[in-house]
Amino acid sequence: MTKEERARRVIALLKEAYPDADCTLDYDEAWKLLVSVRLAAQCTDARVNVVVRDLYAKYPDVEALAAAEPEEIEAIVRPCGLGRSKARDISACMRVLRDQYGGRVPETFEELLALPGVGRKSANLIMGDVFGKPAIVTDTHCIRLSNRIGLVDGLKDPKKVEMALWKIVPPEEGNALCHRFVEHGRAVCTARTRPFCDKCCLTEVCLFYRQSLAGEG
């Protein structure tokens, strides 16, 4: 089985298992997803969803958040961890949106990458979820599962994993696949425990599972 064939089978199996998988960060405007994905670094999406309620209650739009001092933002977002750096990036990002884009979020990958605090993972998430463009979000779940399943070979660098997946994943499937990786990574193919292979839908194509069987034999 080639990597491309394996990728297509993984996509089909995960579609069956997680038909409604979607972004687990709450947002109703593009700029809010930018804020939330920055806060989600080394923090759970569930905690971010709680913290941003207070943030948006006080600063309900880009203009208001851009006018806030980083220290004011930090006081609210501190429970997400790394409060100072996250507040600084959010403040700088909102000011760029206000001053250069009239409060809107830019629609090209290059422009998104140029925003303060926005890396490839965040830019891909915005491109896929907000603008419906081809995207591959290489978060920790995507990297772990891609290596275990055998879609990539020993790659840990997010950009290298992303580039490898672009070669084998149909562009229109990338964004949804990564959301399904998150669901599967949290429920089955976990990081902090041995994967629950006995309830995994991917055993027929997973190299980790095949190797574990060989080891038992």
Helices and strands as residue ranges (DSSP letters): H 3-17, H 30-39, H 45-58, H 62-67, H 70-77, G 78-80, H 83-101, H 109-113, H 120-125, I 126-130, H 140-149, H 158-166, G 171-173, H 174-187, G 197-199, H 207-216
